[in-house]
Amino acid sequence: MGGSSTVNQPAAPTVVPWSRDPEVLGGELVFTGTRVPVRSLFDHLEAGDALADFLEGFPSVSREQVIAALEECWVRTADEDPP
């Protein structure tokens, strides 16, 4: 029986993690409903900060938004062909 392999991908997020508006931080990608740049999450993670530390520092961002953003990035990256 020839089966197909599947990649275990997370379900599509029900939370819209980010938005872009030219009137908010000059159009920088921010967590929806906030003025917190999505880039700040990655800066914190790159610095070795725990997710809890990021959420404590930015209480307007929900854990669900962060998880949805990370999942969306993963899905987009997983769909790309390797270089």
N, C-alpha and C positions, 0 to 999 in steps of 0.2 A: 504494500500500500504506500503510494508516494505522497507523503505529507508535505505541506509547506511550512517553512519556519516563520515564526512571528516574533516580532520584537515586542517585549513587554513595555508598552507605552502607557503613561498615565492618561486618565480620561481628560477630555477637554475641560479646561477650567470653567467653573460657573461664575467665578469672580473675574471682572475685567481688571487686570492688575495695573494697567498703566494707561495714561492718556497724554496727548500732546495738544497744547493750545498756545498759539503765538502770544496770547495775553498773560500766560503763566510762565515765568522764568525764561522768557524769550523763545518759547517753543520747545524747551528741553523736555525730554521724556520724564514724566513724574508719575508717582503712584496716584491712581484715580482718587479725586476728592481731596488731594493734598498739594502741598508745594514742595514735597520731598522728591528730589531727583532719584530715579531708579539707579543711576550710576553710583549713588552713595551706598546702596546695598552692596554692590560689588566691591567698592573701595573698602568697606568694613570687612567683608569676607576675605578679601586679598590680604588685609592686615592681620588676619587671624582672629578677628572678633567673633564671638558666638552670635548666633541669630538672636538670642534673648537680649544681648547687649544692644544690637541694632534696634530691636523693637522697643526697648526701654528708652533709648535716645530719641526715637521718633514715634511717640505714642499715637500719632494720627494715622500711622500705617498699621494695618492689621496683619496678623500672622497669615491669614488666608490670602491676603494680597501678595505677600512675599512668596508663599508656596506656589501660588498661581503664576507669578512672574518667573520663578525658577523652572517650573514645569514647562511654561511656554518657551523659554529659552532652550530647554532640553529638547523639546519636540522640534523646534526649528533647526537646531544643530543636528539632531538625529536624521532629519530628512535631507540634509545636504550630502552631496557626494564627497568622499575624502579627497584631499588634494593629490 
